[in-house]
Amino acid sequence: MKKNINKLFTGGLLAGMMLVSSCSETFLDTAPTDSIGATDAVATTANAMKALNGIAKIMTTQHYYFGEGFAGENNIMAHYENYPSENYEYNYYASGWAPILNQEYHTRTTSIYDAFAWYYYYTIVGNANTILANIDNAEGPDAERDFAKAAALTFRAYAFEKLVHYYCWRWQDSNNGASQGIVLRTDESTGGQAYATLAETYDQIYRDLDEAVSLFEQSGLDRDASQVWMPNANVAHAVYARAALTKLDYSKALSEAKLARRNFPLMSNSEYHAGFCNPTSEWIFGCFGSAQENNWYWSYGTQYACNGYYASSQPTGAGAIGRELINRIPDNDARKALFLTEDKFPGFNFDDGSAMDLTYGILGMGEDDEQSDALWDAAAAYCQKMAVSGLAAPYESGYMYLDGQLKFYVFDTPGVGYLPFIRSSEMVLVEAEAAYFLHDEPAARAALVELNADSGRNPAYTCNKSGEALWNEIMDYRELELWGEGFAWSDYKRWNRDVVRHGFAEGGNAHVSVAKTIPASGANKWTWDVPQNETDYNDELKLGGE
């Protein structure tokens, strides 16, 4: 590694972004007129379709009020899900971002990190509500009117469901839904409104999705196959499956997941290894990612793709999977091939500091120059072997981390690419989890076999596990399959499972600043407080939770 990297770089690591910024004193203004111009935007069904595209744009656009990196769903995936999880390591910035990774901001109600998800998802809700308030009077074919209304209901349910993850207690902590839910804005009003209960919140999500599914069917229309950013009936069923799973409504989760993945077959290994930057057969819902609307340095791929701007020009890497998790996965798994795991480099010691530093886990940065250079060469050769044809090569900066990922690529600079929000693989895993808790272990095992063996990801995979061992298997493969896609923190919250990160000395790969245990019972029951700007503006809200 010394052939082109100075070993002393670690002395100049940045401390990371300031984590003490706060919102202004004004209400988090999410009025729909800010984005699509109220009534005029839905005067015709053609305009309504443009307004739906506008909502999809919100999900990828930089929200400048909050500053750098707050680019819709990108920020949610990185800062609310990946960073605070157990098995997403980003060691170069770990010390600077430790308060986020260690869940220390959940009660800091003046912080932008507490406020963004609230503001962002209510912006989606507000725009959806404008469509819903005006679509019945829009000029145009009935079929288009029904489809637009269904899509808006799906967007609203998607946002409500996500708000529950961050600002509400787990269902099992809620006294059967009696605890605090969210503010259920279902019209264009922005005045004071009290919290619904959590049960009322789920009832509204279910109603929205029931109506959406009915209207999609009534319309007889579907999105164009290339418009992965537009909700359709499959997206509505998928959001329904997610909501039901989080509510522990396993029968509903199971049935909706099966409906969600109809006509979205699991992708092949070649598609899986194609960079996760273009839609494949199993992308049910995702973002628009063409270079026509480049989000520049605030796209997900800029920082978190193995050939994005950071990985190509900075020493940051692009994220690594948890060492203990990936080492439990068989070496012949096609997904494991997308990580720089130690089984690929036999003959090297990853625990004594000879070929890899034991602070950040950078391959080829050890104390033994000969071993370091040899490991760097081996890692670079593996990256070259796994490079996606037609795309820029991974890790051109030369910094490669233990268990670093080769999953996410971009197809244009600095970080251009589509990003999946819902895949049919997720729905198979919903089926596995739901079946397990419905005490149908054969069905749970069958779902795992379908995901792992039938798909070709590991043709030799079999499963004869039961009880706790089967449950651990389901959790492991959910983490592997969906790694980096923005699920991990919410999954652990739903599972009521501690986050346990180990440093290199304990056999893990976490930086010392985040190598700790975060109990599931702590951090305000893993619930973000409603931001102060909302409680100051909305005098119907009580301070604190139930």
C-alpha positions as CSV (number, residue, x, y, z in Angstrom):
1,M,0.0,0.0,0.0
2,K,2.9,2.3,0.6
3,K,3.5,2.4,-3.1
4,N,1.0,5.2,-3.4
5,I,-0.4,6.0,0.0
6,N,1.3,7.8,2.9
7,K,0.8,5.8,6.1
8,L,0.9,9.0,8.1
9,F,-2.4,10.2,6.6
10,T,-4.2,9.0,9.7
11,G,-2.8,11.8,11.7
12,G,-4.8,14.3,9.8
13,L,-8.3,12.7,9.9
14,L,-11.1,15.2,9.8
15,A,-13.2,15.3,13.0
16,G,-16.4,15.1,10.9
17,M,-19.3,17.4,10.4
18,M,-20.6,19.5,13.3
19,L,-23.5,17.8,14.8
20,V,-25.0,20.7,16.7
21,S,-26.8,22.6,14.0
22,S,-30.3,23.6,14.8
23,C,-33.4,24.6,12.8
24,S,-34.7,28.1,12.6
25,E,-37.3,29.4,15.0
26,T,-40.0,29.0,12.4
27,F,-42.3,26.0,11.9
28,L,-41.1,23.3,9.6
29,D,-43.2,24.6,6.7
30,T,-44.3,21.7,4.6
31,A,-47.3,23.4,2.9
32,P,-47.8,21.6,-0.5
33,T,-47.8,25.0,-2.4
34,D,-44.1,25.1,-1.8
35,S,-43.6,22.3,-4.3
36,I,-46.4,22.0,-6.8
37,G,-48.5,25.2,-6.8
38,A,-51.7,23.9,-5.1
39,T,-54.9,23.7,-7.1
40,D,-53.5,24.6,-10.5
41,A,-51.0,21.7,-10.3
42,V,-54.0,19.3,-10.3
43,A,-56.3,21.1,-12.7
44,T,-56.0,18.2,-15.2
45,T,-55.1,14.5,-14.8
46,A,-52.0,15.2,-16.9
47,N,-50.9,17.8,-14.4
48,A,-51.6,15.4,-11.6
49,M,-49.2,13.0,-13.1
50,K,-46.6,15.7,-13.3
51,A,-47.3,16.5,-9.6
52,L,-46.7,12.8,-8.8
53,N,-43.3,13.1,-10.5
54,G,-42.7,16.1,-8.3
55,I,-43.2,14.0,-5.2
56,A,-40.7,11.5,-6.6
57,K,-38.3,14.3,-7.1
58,I,-38.6,15.4,-3.4
59,M,-37.3,11.9,-2.6
60,T,-33.9,12.6,-4.3
61,T,-33.6,16.4,-4.1
62,Q,-31.1,18.3,-1.8
63,H,-33.2,20.0,0.9
64,Y,-31.1,23.1,1.2
65,Y,-32.7,24.4,4.5
66,F,-31.0,21.6,6.3
67,G,-27.6,21.9,4.6
68,E,-25.2,19.5,3.1
69,G,-26.2,15.9,2.4
70,F,-30.0,16.2,3.3
71,A,-31.1,14.8,-0.1
72,G,-34.4,13.1,0.6
73,E,-34.4,9.3,0.9
74,N,-30.6,9.3,0.5
75,N,-30.1,10.9,3.9
76,I,-32.7,8.7,5.6
77,M,-31.0,5.6,4.4
78,A,-27.5,6.8,5.5
79,H,-28.1,8.7,8.7
80,Y,-31.2,7.2,10.1
81,E,-30.7,3.6,9.1
82,N,-27.2,2.6,8.0
83,Y,-25.0,4.6,10.4
84,P,-26.7,3.7,13.7
85,S,-27.0,0.0,12.8
86,E,-24.8,-2.9,13.9
87,N,-23.4,-4.0,10.6
88,Y,-22.6,-0.9,8.6
89,E,-19.1,0.4,9.2
90,Y,-17.8,3.7,8.0
91,N,-14.7,3.9,10.1
92,Y,-13.0,6.9,8.5
93,Y,-15.7,9.2,9.8
94,A,-16.8,7.1,12.7
95,S,-15.3,9.4,15.4
96,G,-16.9,12.5,14.0
97,W,-20.2,10.9,13.4
98,A,-20.2,8.9,16.6
99,P,-23.2,10.8,18.2
100,I,-25.4,9.7,15.2
101,L,-24.0,6.1,15.1
102,N,-24.4,5.8,18.8
103,Q,-28.0,7.2,18.9
104,E,-27.2,10.2,21.0
105,Y,-29.5,12.7,19.2
106,H,-32.9,11.2,19.7
107,T,-33.9,13.8,22.4
108,R,-32.1,16.8,20.9
109,T,-35.3,18.4,19.5
110,T,-33.5,21.5,18.1
111,S,-31.1,19.5,16.0
112,I,-31.5,19.2,12.2
113,Y,-30.8,15.5,12.6
114,D,-33.9,15.1,14.7
115,A,-36.0,17.4,12.5
116,F,-35.1,16.2,9.0
117,A,-37.2,13.0,8.8
118,W,-40.2,14.8,10.2
119,Y,-39.9,17.7,7.7
120,Y,-39.1,15.5,4.8
121,Y,-41.9,13.0,5.1
122,Y,-44.5,15.6,5.9
123,T,-43.4,17.4,2.7
124,I,-44.3,14.2,0.8
125,V,-47.6,14.1,2.8
126,G,-48.4,17.7,2.0
127,N,-47.9,17.3,-1.7
128,A,-49.9,14.1,-1.7
129,N,-52.7,15.8,0.1
130,T,-52.9,18.5,-2.5
131,I,-53.4,16.0,-5.2
132,L,-56.0,14.1,-3.2
133,A,-57.9,17.4,-2.3
134,N,-58.1,18.4,-6.0
135,I,-58.0,15.3,-8.1
136,D,-61.8,14.6,-8.2
137,N,-62.3,17.9,-10.1
138,A,-59.4,17.4,-12.5
139,E,-60.2,17.3,-16.2
140,G,-59.2,14.1,-17.9
141,P,-60.0,10.4,-18.2
142,D,-61.5,8.7,-15.2
143,A,-58.8,6.0,-15.4
144,E,-56.0,8.6,-15.1
145,R,-57.9,10.2,-12.2
146,D,-58.1,6.9,-10.4
147,F,-54.5,6.1,-11.0
148,A,-53.2,9.5,-9.8
149,K,-55.4,9.3,-6.7
150,A,-54.1,5.8,-5.9
151,A,-50.5,6.8,-6.4
152,A,-50.9,9.8,-4.1
153,L,-52.5,7.6,-1.4
154,T,-49.5,5.3,-1.7
155,F,-47.0,8.1,-1.4
156,R,-48.9,9.3,1.8
157,A,-49.0,5.9,3.3
158,Y,-45.3,5.4,2.5
159,A,-44.5,8.6,4.4
160,F,-46.7,7.8,7.3
161,E,-45.2,4.4,7.7
162,K,-41.7,5.8,7.7
163,L,-42.6,8.4,10.3
164,V,-43.8,5.6,12.6
165,H,-40.3,4.1,12.5
166,Y,-38.6,7.2,13.8
167,Y,-41.1,9.1,15.9
168,C,-43.2,6.3,17.6
169,W,-42.6,3.5,20.0
170,R,-42.4,-0.1,18.9
171,W,-45.8,-1.7,18.6
172,Q,-44.9,-4.1,21.4
173,D,-44.2,-1.1,23.7
174,S,-47.4,0.7,22.7
175,N,-50.0,-0.9,24.9
176,N,-51.8,-2.3,21.8
177,G,-51.5,1.0,20.0
178,A,-52.5,3.3,22.8
179,S,-49.2,5.2,22.8
180,Q,-48.4,8.3,20.8
181,G,-48.7,8.1,17.0
182,I,-48.1,10.8,14.5
183,V,-50.0,13.9,13.4
184,L,-52.4,12.4,10.8
185,R,-52.7,15.2,8.2
186,T,-55.1,14.0,5.6
187,D,-56.0,17.4,4.1
188,E,-54.3,20.6,3.2
189,S,-54.5,22.2,6.6
190,T,-51.3,23.1,8.4
191,G,-52.8,24.4,11.7
192,G,-52.7,22.9,15.1
193,Q,-53.6,19.2,15.3
194,A,-53.1,16.6,18.0
195,Y,-51.3,13.3,17.8
196,A,-53.3,10.3,16.8
197,T,-52.6,7.2,18.7
198,L,-50.3,4.6,17.2
199,A,-53.4,2.3,16.5
200,E,-55.1,5.2,14.7
201,T,-52.0,5.8,12.7
202,Y,-51.9,2.3,11.5
203,D,-55.6,2.3,10.8
204,Q,-55.1,5.3,8.5
205,I,-52.1,3.7,6.7
206,Y,-54.2,0.6,6.1
207,R,-57.2,2.6,4.9
208,D,-55.0,4.6,2.5
209,L,-53.5,1.4,1.0
210,D,-56.8,-0.4,0.8
211,E,-58.2,2.5,-1.2
212,A,-55.1,2.7,-3.3
213,V,-55.2,-0.9,-4.2
214,S,-58.8,-0.7,-5.2
215,L,-58.3,2.4,-7.3
216,F,-55.2,1.0,-9.1
217,E,-57.4,-2.0,-10.0
218,Q,-60.3,0.2,-11.0
219,S,-58.1,2.4,-13.2
220,G,-56.9,-0.6,-15.3
221,L,-53.6,1.4,-15.7
222,D,-50.0,0.7,-14.6
223,R,-46.9,2.8,-14.7
224,D,-44.5,2.4,-17.6
225,A,-42.1,-0.4,-16.8
226,S,-39.2,2.0,-16.7
227,Q,-40.8,4.4,-14.2
228,V,-39.6,2.7,-11.0
229,W,-40.1,5.9,-9.1
230,M,-43.9,5.9,-9.7
231,P,-46.1,4.0,-7.2
232,N,-48.3,1.3,-8.6
233,A,-50.4,-1.6,-7.1
234,N,-47.2,-3.6,-6.3
235,V,-45.8,-0.6,-4.4
236,A,-49.0,-0.2,-2.4
237,H,-49.0,-3.9,-1.5
238,A,-45.3,-3.6,-0.5
239,V,-45.9,-0.6,1.8
240,Y,-48.8,-2.5,3.3
241,A,-46.5,-5.5,4.0
242,R,-44.0,-3.3,5.7
243,A,-46.6,-1.6,7.8
244,A,-48.2,-4.9,8.8
245,L,-44.8,-6.3,9.7
246,T,-43.9,-3.4,11.9
247,K,-47.3,-3.7,13.6
248,L,-46.6,-7.4,14.1
249,D,-49.7,-8.2,12.0
250,Y,-48.0,-11.2,10.5
251,S,-50.9,-12.7,8.5
252,K,-51.5,-9.4,6.7
253,A,-47.7,-8.9,6.2
254,L,-47.5,-12.4,4.6
255,S,-50.4,-11.9,2.2
256,E,-49.4,-8.4,1.1
257,A,-45.8,-9.4,0.5
258,K,-46.9,-12.2,-1.8
259,L,-49.1,-9.7,-3.8
260,A,-46.3,-7.1,-3.8
261,R,-43.8,-9.3,-5.6
262,R,-46.0,-10.6,-8.3
263,N,-44.4,-10.0,-11.7
264,F,-41.1,-8.9,-10.0
265,P,-39.0,-12.1,-10.1
266,L,-35.8,-12.3,-8.1
267,M,-32.8,-11.1,-10.1
268,S,-30.0,-13.3,-11.4
269,N,-26.5,-13.2,-10.0
270,S,-25.3,-11.2,-13.1
271,E,-27.9,-8.6,-12.3
272,Y,-26.9,-8.7,-8.6
273,H,-23.3,-8.0,-9.6
274,A,-24.2,-5.2,-12.0
275,G,-23.7,-2.4,-9.5
276,F,-27.1,-1.7,-8.0
277,C,-27.3,1.5,-10.0
278,N,-29.9,0.5,-12.6
279,P,-33.3,-1.1,-12.0
280,T,-33.5,-4.9,-12.4
281,S,-36.3,-7.4,-12.5
282,E,-37.0,-7.1,-8.8
283,W,-37.0,-3.4,-8.2
284,I,-40.6,-2.7,-7.1
285,F,-39.9,1.0,-6.2
286,G,-36.9,3.2,-6.4
287,C,-35.6,6.7,-7.2
288,F,-35.0,8.3,-10.5
289,G,-31.3,8.4,-11.1
290,S,-30.5,9.6,-14.6
291,A,-27.6,12.0,-15.3
292,Q,-30.3,14.3,-16.7
293,E,-31.0,15.5,-13.2
294,N,-27.6,15.1,-11.5
295,N,-27.8,15.6,-7.8
296,W,-24.1,16.1,-7.8
297,Y,-22.4,15.7,-4.4
298,W,-25.5,14.9,-2.5
299,S,-26.5,11.7,-4.2
300,Y,-26.1,8.4,-2.3
301,G,-23.6,7.1,-4.7
302,T,-21.2,10.0,-4.3
303,Q,-20.2,8.9,-0.8
304,Y,-21.5,5.3,-0.6
305,A,-20.7,3.7,-4.0
306,C,-17.4,1.9,-4.5
307,N,-16.7,3.9,-7.6
308,G,-18.3,7.1,-6.5
309,Y,-16.5,10.4,-5.9
310,Y,-15.3,9.6,-2.4
311,A,-14.0,6.1,-3.1
312,S,-12.3,7.4,-6.2
313,S,-10.5,10.4,-4.7
314,Q,-10.7,10.2,-0.9
315,P,-9.4,7.7,1.8
316,T,-12.9,7.1,3.1
317,G,-13.8,3.8,1.4
318,A,-17.5,3.4,0.7
319,G,-18.8,1.5,3.7
320,A,-18.1,-2.0,5.0
321,I,-20.3,-4.8,6.3
322,G,-20.0,-6.1,9.8
323,R,-17.2,-8.6,10.0
324,E,-18.9,-11.1,12.3
325,L,-22.1,-11.1,10.2
326,I,-20.4,-11.6,6.8
327,N,-18.1,-14.3,8.3
328,R,-21.2,-16.3,9.2
329,I,-22.2,-16.4,5.5
330,P,-20.8,-19.3,3.4
331,D,-17.9,-18.3,1.1
332,N,-19.7,-19.6,-2.0
333,D,-22.5,-17.0,-1.6
334,A,-22.8,-14.6,-4.6
335,R,-23.5,-11.7,-2.2
336,K,-20.4,-12.4,-0.1
337,A,-18.4,-12.0,-3.3
338,L,-19.3,-8.3,-3.2
339,F,-17.3,-7.7,0.0
340,L,-13.6,-7.7,0.6
341,T,-13.7,-10.5,3.2
342,E,-10.7,-12.2,4.7
343,D,-11.5,-15.6,3.1
344,K,-10.5,-14.0,-0.2
345,F,-7.0,-13.4,1.0
346,P,-5.7,-16.6,2.6
347,G,-2.3,-16.5,4.2
348,F,-2.7,-13.0,5.8
349,N,-3.3,-12.3,9.4
350,F,-6.0,-9.7,10.0
351,D,-5.7,-9.6,13.8
352,D,-2.0,-8.8,14.5
353,G,-1.6,-5.5,12.5
354,S,1.0,-6.9,10.1
355,A,-0.9,-6.3,6.9
356,M,-3.9,-4.2,7.9
357,D,-4.1,-1.4,10.5
358,L,-6.2,-2.2,13.5
359,T,-7.8,1.3,13.9
360,Y,-9.7,1.7,10.6
361,G,-9.3,-1.7,8.9
362,I,-7.5,-0.4,5.8
363,L,-6.0,-3.2,3.8
364,G,-2.3,-2.9,3.2
365,M,-1.7,-0.4,6.0
366,G,0.0,-2.8,8.5
367,E,3.3,-2.6,10.2
368,D,5.0,-5.2,8.0
369,D,5.8,-3.5,4.7
370,E,6.1,-6.8,2.7
371,Q,2.8,-8.2,4.0
372,S,1.1,-4.9,3.5
373,D,2.2,-4.5,-0.1
374,A,1.2,-8.1,-0.8
375,L,-2.3,-7.7,0.7
376,W,-2.8,-4.4,-1.1
377,D,-1.9,-6.1,-4.4
378,A,-4.3,-8.9,-3.7
379,A,-7.2,-6.6,-2.7
380,A,-6.6,-4.4,-5.8
381,A,-6.6,-7.5,-8.0
382,Y,-9.9,-8.7,-6.5
383,C,-11.4,-5.3,-7.0
384,Q,-10.3,-5.4,-10.7
385,K,-11.8,-8.9,-11.0
386,M,-15.1,-7.8,-9.6
387,A,-15.3,-4.5,-11.5
388,V,-18.5,-3.9,-13.5
389,S,-18.0,-3.8,-17.2
390,G,-18.7,-0.3,-18.6
391,L,-18.5,1.5,-15.2
392,A,-15.6,3.3,-13.6
393,A,-13.4,1.0,-11.5
394,P,-13.9,0.6,-7.8
395,Y,-11.6,2.3,-5.2
396,E,-9.4,4.1,-7.6
397,S,-8.1,6.2,-4.6
398,G,-6.4,3.0,-3.5
399,Y,-8.0,2.8,0.0
400,M,-9.7,-0.5,0.5
401,Y,-11.2,-1.6,3.8
402,L,-11.7,-5.0,5.4
403,D,-15.2,-6.1,4.4
404,G,-15.5,-3.1,2.2
405,Q,-18.4,-3.3,-0.3
406,L,-18.5,-3.8,-4.1
407,K,-22.3,-3.8,-4.1
408,F,-23.1,-0.2,-5.0
409,Y,-21.7,1.5,-8.1
410,V,-22.6,4.7,-10.0
411,F,-22.7,5.0,-13.8
412,D,-21.7,8.7,-14.0
413,T,-19.9,11.3,-11.9
414,P,-19.8,12.1,-9.1
415,G,-22.6,9.8,-7.9
416,V,-25.2,9.2,-10.6
417,G,-27.3,6.1,-10.3
418,Y,-30.7,4.8,-9.5
419,L,-31.3,3.5,-6.0
420,P,-33.8,0.8,-4.9
421,F,-36.3,1.5,-2.1
422,I,-38.3,-1.7,-2.3
423,R,-37.2,-5.0,-3.9
424,S,-39.0,-8.3,-4.2
425,S,-36.1,-9.9,-2.2
426,E,-37.3,-7.8,0.8
427,M,-40.8,-9.2,0.3
428,V,-39.5,-12.8,0.4
429,L,-37.8,-11.9,3.7
430,V,-41.1,-10.4,5.0
431,E,-42.7,-13.7,4.2
432,A,-40.0,-15.6,6.0
433,E,-40.3,-13.5,9.1
434,A,-44.1,-13.5,9.1
435,A,-44.2,-17.2,8.6
436,Y,-41.8,-17.8,11.5
437,F,-43.9,-15.8,13.9
438,L,-47.1,-17.5,12.6
439,H,-45.4,-20.7,13.8
440,D,-45.1,-22.0,10.2
441,E,-41.5,-22.9,10.2
442,P,-41.6,-25.0,7.0
443,A,-42.9,-21.9,5.1
444,A,-40.2,-19.7,6.7
445,R,-37.5,-22.2,5.6
446,A,-39.0,-22.4,2.1
447,A,-38.8,-18.6,1.8
448,L,-35.1,-18.7,2.7
449,V,-34.5,-21.5,0.2
450,E,-36.3,-19.5,-2.5
451,L,-34.2,-16.4,-1.7
452,N,-30.8,-18.1,-1.4
453,A,-30.8,-21.3,-3.5
454,D,-33.6,-21.0,-6.1
455,S,-32.3,-17.5,-7.0
456,G,-28.8,-18.9,-7.6
457,R,-27.2,-16.7,-4.9
458,N,-26.1,-19.9,-3.2
459,P,-27.3,-23.0,-5.1
460,A,-26.0,-25.2,-2.4
461,Y,-28.1,-23.5,0.3
462,T,-30.4,-25.7,2.4
463,C,-32.1,-24.9,5.7
464,N,-33.2,-27.4,8.3
465,K,-33.0,-25.1,11.3
466,S,-35.8,-24.5,13.7
467,G,-36.6,-22.3,16.7
468,E,-34.1,-19.7,17.7
469,A,-31.5,-21.0,15.2
470,L,-34.0,-20.4,12.3
471,W,-34.8,-17.0,13.6
472,N,-31.1,-16.1,13.6
473,E,-30.9,-17.4,10.1
474,I,-33.7,-15.2,8.9
475,M,-32.2,-12.1,10.6
476,D,-28.7,-12.8,9.1
477,Y,-30.0,-13.2,5.6
478,R,-32.2,-10.1,5.8
479,E,-29.1,-8.1,6.9
480,L,-27.0,-9.6,4.1
481,E,-29.5,-9.2,1.4
482,L,-30.6,-5.7,2.2
483,W,-27.3,-4.3,3.4
484,G,-26.8,-0.6,2.7
485,E,-30.3,-0.2,1.4
486,G,-31.7,1.6,4.5
487,F,-33.3,-1.1,6.7
488,A,-30.9,-2.1,9.4
489,W,-31.8,0.3,12.3
490,S,-35.5,-0.1,11.8
491,D,-35.2,-3.9,11.7
492,Y,-33.3,-3.9,15.0
493,K,-35.9,-1.6,16.5
494,R,-38.7,-3.9,15.4
495,W,-36.8,-7.0,16.6
496,N,-36.2,-5.3,20.0
497,R,-32.5,-6.3,19.5
498,D,-29.4,-4.6,21.0
499,V,-26.9,-3.2,18.6
500,V,-23.6,-4.8,19.5
501,R,-20.5,-3.5,17.7
502,H,-17.0,-5.0,18.3
503,G,-13.7,-3.5,17.6
504,F,-10.8,-5.3,15.9
505,A,-9.4,-6.5,19.2
506,E,-12.7,-8.4,19.8
507,G,-13.0,-9.9,16.3
508,G,-15.1,-7.2,14.8
509,N,-14.3,-4.3,12.5
510,A,-15.8,-1.2,14.2
511,H,-13.8,1.9,15.0
512,V,-13.2,2.2,18.7
513,S,-15.5,5.3,19.0
514,V,-18.5,3.2,18.0
515,A,-17.5,-0.2,19.3
516,K,-20.1,-0.4,22.0
517,T,-23.5,-1.9,22.9
518,I,-26.7,0.1,22.4
519,P,-29.4,-1.6,24.3
520,A,-32.8,-2.0,22.7
521,S,-34.4,-0.6,25.9
522,G,-32.4,2.6,25.7
523,A,-32.2,5.7,23.6
524,N,-35.8,6.7,24.3
525,K,-37.0,3.3,23.2
526,W,-35.1,4.1,20.0
527,T,-37.6,6.9,19.3
528,W,-36.7,10.3,18.0
529,D,-38.5,13.1,19.8
530,V,-40.8,15.3,17.7
531,P,-38.8,18.4,16.7
532,Q,-39.2,21.5,18.8
533,N,-40.2,23.6,15.7
534,E,-43.3,21.4,15.3
535,T,-44.2,21.4,19.0
536,D,-43.7,25.2,19.2
537,Y,-45.9,25.8,16.2
538,N,-48.5,23.1,16.8
539,D,-50.1,24.0,20.1
540,E,-52.2,20.9,20.1
541,L,-49.1,18.7,20.8
542,K,-48.1,17.7,24.2
543,L,-44.4,17.8,25.1
544,G,-42.8,14.4,25.4
545,G,-44.3,11.0,24.7
546,E,-47.0,8.9,26.3
